[in-house]
Amino acid sequence: MSFEIIKGGFLTTIQDDGRYGVQDQGIPVSGFMDESSAHIANSLLGNPINSAVLECCMIGCTIKAHTEFSIAFFGAHMELKLNNHIVSQGKIITLTTDDILSIGFAKQGMYGYLAISGSIDIPKIYNSKSTYLPSQFGGYKGRKLEKGDIVSLSNPKILSNSFSVVKQQVFTNFTTLEVMCGPEWNDLPVESQQKLLSSTYTIGKDISRIGYRIEGEPISLGEKKEIISSGMLKGTIQITSAGTPIIMMADSPTSGGYLRILNLTARACDQLAQLQPKYRITFQFLTKK
């Protein structure tokens, strides 16, 4: 029971919620870039929300079913076609043997999630199926999916196609991201703190699963420009010695030596993951609601 990769797209990997408890060994968490979208895709099928899915970045993949199973897709606005007929994302769709499902390019957003009923049958490494590309482990042979790959399934299920559709997210080119103070926030001069929170930044071209470099007027640092390498996690905002903010994402290293000024909330991490280059962002502190 399996499906075949006909086209791998730009960057299609197998991801789940990630691997926890081994960061002291220098192993990143990895996992979904946009957790909420992946969770919705899994929920539509009745899967545990942390189940492994196919994460498609910018340009989706094309798969051929070798058995019958149901799928759901959610996240970036990518055109889905089943045997060349357009189908909606955010609902249950059933594939039969030899069906072809193709996922197009992202008209809005960056990451789309293809969940599959049952489970993707690959080994776990440190209790996770997530792919970590820099060290080439986890997922499918430690790499992105490519033409000709055969992905095995365990207990694939056929579910009733849903007629109700989960509404697509709206991705705008200007987003306010909620943040909390980082460990070195108070090492930043007050004027620089105010500037950071009042400035508008642009998503640069240097973005990946490791981190997003954002562009804007440099932040002036105080006497303390670097620290002894200390712990980082997804959502940590570092300021380089040149005053440039870098936001760490799913494949973030577990430690770094730049000042950790702010941390994105989990929701803000999901929002940022879907922002394309040239989109603009601002930061505001998390408020009680």
C-alpha positions, 0 to 999 in steps of 0.5 A: 500500500503506497503512492508514487511521487510523479513530481517532487515540486520545489521542496516536498518533505515529510514532517510531523510535530517534530522531535523533542527532548534531544535538543541538548544533543544539538538536534533541532526540533524540525517539524511543521513550519505552519503547525495550525495548517498541518493540524487542520489537514490531519483533523479533517481525516480524523488523524492525530493532529501530530501525524506525519504529512507531506509539506509542500513549499511554494510548488507542490508535488504530484502523486499517483495512488497505488491503493485507495485512500483519502486525503485532505490538503490545507495551508497555502493557496495551491491549486489541487487537481485530481485526474486533471479536474480541480478540487477544493482544499480543506475537505476530504478527497478519496483517491483510488488506484492509479488516480493522479493528484497534482498540487500547483504553485502557491498563489498565496502563502508558502507551505501547504500540507497534504494529510493522508488517512492512516499513516505514512509508514517510515521509521521514526528517528528520536520519536519523529518522522520529520525530515531534517535536511541539513543533516540528511536524516528523518523523513524519506531517506533524509531528503526531499521527495523526488520523482520515482519515490515510493512512499509506503502507507500503513492502514490507509482508510477510505472516508466519505468525501466531505461536502463542507469545506474548511475556509481557506486562510487569508494571507495579506502582504502586511502582517503584525506578528505578536512577540514576547521578550527574549532573554537579552531584551533588556540588553538592548538600548531603550531607543532601539527597543522602541525602534524595533517595535515601531518599524516595518520590516520586509521579508527578504529572499534569504528564507528557509526552514532554518530561519527568515532574514528580514530587511529594514533599517539596522538596529543599534546595539548597546555594548553587548553585541554577542553572547556565549552560545545559548539555547534557541528555538523556533520563533527566536528573534536574534539581532546580528552584530550588524543590527539585522534581525533573523527569525529562527524557524522549524529547523533552527539550530539549538544554540546561537551567539547573537542577542535573543531579543524577542520570541514569536508566539506559536501563532505568529510562527505559523503566520510568518511561515506563510509570508512570501518574500517582499511581504511586510511585517511589524512586531507588537507585544502579546496582549491579554484577551 
